[in-house]
């Protein structure tokens, strides 16, 4: 299971090394103008002369799944223009190994409204009204729950139908034993002297 820390003091989203290498490979394959293998800055991808508006259309959203929740962050939310607007840095970096947690810094906090519910010991998130279009939270378990409810309703209805069939068959049999016609009504028999 992967864990995450939400940290307003971190400028990037930091992911485990294997996840970062996958992300970096996708970036290298998709976007020209980005340097992801610099000896001087090996911790993130950047461009010196290409603005983010040119780079982000070539990139895929960053999708992070933790437990039963998937966070989708569009490229425009994790790409950071420099002050002059002529260079771009991708706000995704890596931690030293795969056992470290994700650290959700500023790009995450700009995209998702976050509350810390100390009473129930959990962190709650929602898409910010200021988020870049395409920012999504998906509850993965919702599909499993819907399938479970569907099967439960189906088998519950099947059980009720079978129980009713058995009840009416039992009732008809009892009526025939008493001398009825199977409709549930008994015939009055007259006696002739």
C-alpha positions in Angstrom: 0.0 0.0 0.0 1.2 3.5 -0.8 1.0 6.4 1.6 1.0 10.2 1.1 1.9 13.3 3.0 0.2 16.6 2.3 2.7 19.3 2.7 2.2 23.0 2.0 5.9 23.6 2.4 6.8 21.4 -0.6 6.8 23.0 -4.0 6.5 19.8 -6.1 4.6 16.5 -6.0 7.2 14.0 -4.9 6.7 10.4 -5.9 8.6 7.1 -5.3 11.5 6.6 -7.6 9.9 3.8 -9.8 6.8 5.9 -10.3 9.0 9.0 -11.2 11.0 7.0 -13.7 7.7 5.9 -15.4 6.5 9.5 -15.4 9.8 10.8 -16.8 9.9 8.2 -19.6 6.4 9.3 -20.7 7.4 12.9 -20.6 10.6 12.2 -22.6 8.5 10.3 -25.2 5.8 12.9 -25.4 7.3 16.4 -25.1 10.1 18.0 -26.9 11.9 20.9 -25.3 12.1 19.3 -21.9 15.3 18.2 -20.2 14.7 15.3 -17.8 18.3 14.0 -17.6 20.3 17.0 -16.7 23.3 16.3 -14.5 22.8 19.7 -12.8 19.1 19.2 -12.1 18.4 15.5 -12.0 15.4 15.8 -9.7 12.8 17.2 -12.2 12.1 18.0 -15.8 12.5 21.5 -17.1 13.0 23.6 -20.2 15.2 26.7 -20.5 13.5 28.3 -23.5 10.1 26.8 -23.9 7.1 28.1 -22.0 4.6 25.7 -20.3 1.8 26.7 -22.7 3.8 25.0 -25.5 4.7 21.9 -23.5 1.5 21.0 -21.6 -0.6 20.1 -24.7 2.0 17.3 -25.3 1.8 15.8 -21.8 -0.6 13.4 -20.2 -2.4 14.0 -16.8 -0.6 12.8 -13.7 -2.7 10.0 -12.3 -2.0 8.9 -8.7 -3.9 6.1 -7.0 -3.8 5.7 -3.3 -5.9 2.9 -1.7 -9.4 3.3 -3.3 -9.0 6.9 -4.6 -7.5 8.1 -7.8 -6.3 11.7 -8.2 -6.0 13.0 -11.8 -3.9 16.2 -12.2 -3.8 17.8 -15.7 -0.4 19.0 -17.0 -1.4 22.6 -16.7 -1.7 22.1 -12.9 1.8 20.6 -12.4 3.7 22.6 -15.0 5.2 25.8 -13.5 6.2 28.8 -15.7 9.2 30.9 -14.5 8.6 34.6 -13.7 9.4 35.7 -17.3 7.1 33.0 -18.8 9.8 31.7 -21.1 10.8 28.5 -19.3 8.9 25.7 -17.7 9.5 23.3 -14.8 7.4 20.2 -14.2 6.4 20.2 -10.5 7.0 16.4 -10.1 10.1 15.0 -8.5 11.1 11.8 -6.7 12.1 10.6 -3.3 15.2 8.5 -2.7 13.5 5.1 -2.9 10.3 3.3 -3.5 9.4 2.9 0.2 9.0 6.6 0.8 5.5 8.1 0.7 4.2 10.5 -1.9 4.5 14.1 -0.9 1.6 16.2 -2.2 2.9 19.7 -2.4 1.8 22.9 -4.0 0.5 21.5 -7.4 -1.7 19.1 -5.4 -2.9 21.8 -3.0 -3.8 24.2 -5.8 -5.9 21.5 -7.4 -7.6 19.9 -4.4 -9.3 21.4 -1.4 -8.0 19.6 1.6 -9.3 19.3 5.1 -7.8 17.5 8.1 -10.5 15.7 10.0 -8.9 15.0 13.4 -12.1 13.7 15.0 -12.3 10.8 12.5 -8.6 10.6 11.9 -8.7 11.1 8.1 -7.9 13.6 5.4 -10.7 14.7 3.1 -10.2 16.1 -0.4 -12.4 17.7 -3.0 -11.6 19.3 -6.4 -11.0 23.0 -5.9 -13.2 25.4 -7.7 -10.0 27.1 -8.9 -8.6 23.8 -10.3 -7.5 23.5 -13.9 -10.2 21.7 -16.0 -9.6 18.0 -16.0 -8.7 17.7 -12.3 -10.6 14.7 -11.0 -11.0 12.5 -7.9 -12.3 9.0 -8.6 -13.4 6.6 -5.9 -12.4 3.2 -7.3 -14.5 1.2 -4.8 -17.7 2.9 -6.0 -17.8 0.4 -9.0 -17.3 -2.6 -6.7 -20.0 -1.3 -4.4 -22.4 -0.8 -7.3 -21.7 -4.4 -8.5 -22.3 -5.7 -5.0 -25.5 -3.9 -4.6 -26.7 -5.1 -8.0 -26.0 -8.7 -7.2 -27.6 -8.3 -3.7 -30.8 -6.9 -5.2 -30.9 -9.6 -7.9 -30.4 -12.4 -5.5 -32.8 -10.8 -2.9 -35.5 -10.5 -5.6 -34.9 -14.1 -6.7 -35.2 -15.3 -3.2 -38.5 -13.4 -2.7 -39.9 -14.8 -5.9 -39.0 -18.4 -5.0 -40.4 -17.9 -1.5 -43.7 -16.6 -2.9 -43.9 -19.5 -5.4 -43.3 -22.0 -2.7 -45.9 -20.3 -0.5 -48.6 -20.3 -3.1 -47.8 -23.9 -4.1 -48.1 -24.9 -0.4 -51.4 -23.0 0.0 -52.8 -24.6 -3.2 -51.8 -28.1 -1.9 -53.5 -27.5 1.4 -56.6 -26.2 -0.2 -56.8 -29.4 -2.4 -56.4 -31.5 0.7 -59.3 -29.8 2.4 -61.5 -30.2 -0.7 -61.1 -26.9 -2.4 -60.5 -26.3 -6.1 -57.0 -24.9 -5.6 -58.2 -21.3 -5.7 -57.9 -20.9 -2.0 -61.7 -21.0 -1.5 -63.4 -24.1 -0.1 -66.6 -25.4 -1.6 -69.7 -25.6 0.5 -71.1 -29.0 0.1 -74.8 -29.5 0.6 -76.1 -32.6 2.1 -79.0 -34.3 0.6 -81.2 -36.5 2.8 
